[in-house]
């Protein structure tokens, strides 16, 4: 072999090796985004119809979103201003895709799916790809997340916006005064607050996170400007909606407090482990405040001002527990030599989640079932019977399907909800209600819990007239209400009792 033939071989043997490149994080991030998104959609579509039933709050969404935008605005001047933007959004969605039950709930499924991907990316940035995947998969498994992913209300959308605002916060911290990043953070937070005012409590959690992290002054200054913009944008809504505080008068005490307390304790315990990697913002310093502070502030206000704690108002606190559980499982996996214990724990947790997951997809999982209430009224009533709501504000419980009450006469109604720009319509004066009741031989009365007061002259007239001039013939109990048939003593052929 000639020297010329050997030279390339020699050159190859003496040339230094090419430095190895770090694998691109792109594929890992893609998995972290897609896997939680797909799992959330699958869980959201599973049993989404709940046997074709709807509960009261969803019925309100359904009714108001079918009104035109000017009617929604005029109604919001009287009640539910805090949800006006959500009703407007749903109005547009109904216009594009039709106003059925699936269209009512699918936006929440998609919003929660986007939130799950955001949780995964947050954990990737703070604790690595495996923690990100685990956190993203834990999030849609949480019972509260499963519940509100299938509900036609604003809470899933708020959760998604708070999630991505939190991601924008974490991404913006290293870049200090890049104004456009903070503008994205502020606008996302403001949109979440306009959908539901209590999203502003997440802003407080973010401020605590930055203070504990001791970020540089330019970062704190940029966040303060963004936070001030959010508060300024929210202030008009907060002021005007404060005049409608009577709409939360049904809250007699903390609603479903146990879930909040359990996840808060579990999250704080997980945070004691060395989770994630050190950086400008550590995972536990971000996750614990958003898990604990919004609920704690709402609970404090409930004791000092008025009862206002409802678990769904701070649904976004589940971001914190998902981050902590995902990072803790990653930490446990790294420390545990044998994976047998980890797999046993995973199987046990999944098995424990099956009963609540099945229960959440039944009509009984909600505090009432307006579909069953309306069907019972239709079944018990005869054409021409009187119809009475105790109290009148619960007329919304049968408004979802007008066919249920089509052949009955609403004895107290003076002006219907649409023409009066209200949720439950305007009722007659007390004496007129009593007079109309005395013209009937049969009355179908719908009683629902909450909001009932004998100090209201209209409600007093209804109950006193029933007591003096009618007798109870039969009562049917349905989820969230009682439907009772009353007859005058001279009625010869009352309808049979259907218990």
C-alpha positions, 0 to 999 in steps of 0.5 A: 500500500502506498503512502498516499493510500495510508495517509487518510487512515493515519489522519483519522486515527490522530484527529481528536474526537468530536465533542458529544452534543447534548440531546435536544429537549424538544422530544421530551417537551413534546411528550410532556405537552401531548401526554397530559393533554391526551389523558385530560381529553380522554378523561373529560370525554368519558361520561361527559353527558352524565346521562344527559343531565344538567345541574343548576349552575350549568342551566344558568350558563345554558340559558344566558348564553342563548340570549344575545349579547345585549341581553347578556349585558343587561342581565349582568347589570342585575345579577351575575356580572362576575360571569358576564364575560364567560356567558359572552364567550359561551354565546359565541361558541354556541353560535359556532357549534350549536347550543347542545350539552356537548358544546356546553361542556367541551370548552371546559374539557379543552381548557383543562387539557391546556392547563395540564400541558402547562403544568407539565411544562412548568415542572419541566422547567423547575424539576426536569422532564420526568417530573414534568411528565409526572406532574402533567399526568397527575393533574388530570387525575385529581378528582376536583380537576376531573369534576370541573373539566366536565362542567359548563362553567368558567372555572376550567378556563380560569384554571388554564389561564392561571396555569399559563400566566404562572408559566409566563411568570417563571419564564420571565424571571431570568429575563428581568425587564423584557417588557413584552414577557411581563405584558403577556403575564399581566394580560393572561392574569387579567383575562383570568380575573375577568372570567372570575374575580377570585383568580386575583388571589393567584396574583398574591401567591405569585408575589409571595413566590417572588419575594421568597425567591429574592429575585433581583429588583428589576424583576420585582419592579416589572412584576409590580407594574404587571400586577398593578395593571391587573388590579386596575383592570379588575377594579371596575368589575370588582366594584360593580359586582360587589353590589350583587353580593346577594347572589352568594348568600346561599353560602352558609359556611365553607363548601367542600373544605375537606378537599382543600385541607387534605391537598394542602397538607399533602402538598406541604409534606411533599415540599419538605423533600429536596424537590427540583433544581435550584434556580431563580424560582424553585418548584416548592417556592412556586407550588406551595403558595399557589396551593395554600394561599388563595384558599387560605385567604378565601377562608379567612374572608369567610370567617372575618367578613362573610361566608364565601369559601367554595372549593371551585373558586380556587380550582387553580390551586390544584396546579400546586399539588400536581407540581409537588406530587410530580416532583416528589415522585421523581425524587422518590424514583431517583432515591429508590433502587427498586421500582417495585414499591413505586409501581405498587404505590402507583397501582394503589393510587389509581385503584383508589381513584376509580370509585370517585371517578365513576361517581363524578360521572353520575347525576348525583355527583352535583348538588341538584339535577335540573333535568330530573326536576323538570321531568318530575314537574312534567310528570306530576302536572296536569294541563292547566295546573298551577305552578309555584316555586318556593322560593321564586329565584329557583324558577331557573331549575326548570327553565332549561327545558320549557317543554317541562312546564309548557302546560302549567300556569306559573302563578307568581310570574309577572314578567319572564326572565328574558324580557325582564333581563333577569335569571328568574323573572319578576314576580307579582305582588304578594296579594296577587299571587295569593289570589291567583293560587285560590283560582286553582284546584291543583298546584305543583310546587317546586321546593329547593334548598337555599334562598328561602326566607319567610320574611319575603312577603311573596314567599310568605303569601305562597306558604300561608295560602298553601297551608290554609287552603290546600292539602298536600297530596303527594311529594316526589324527592329528586336530587336538589328539590322536592316536587309536591302536588297540592289540592283543594279539599273539594277536588274530587280526583287528585292524581295518584302519589308518585313517590 
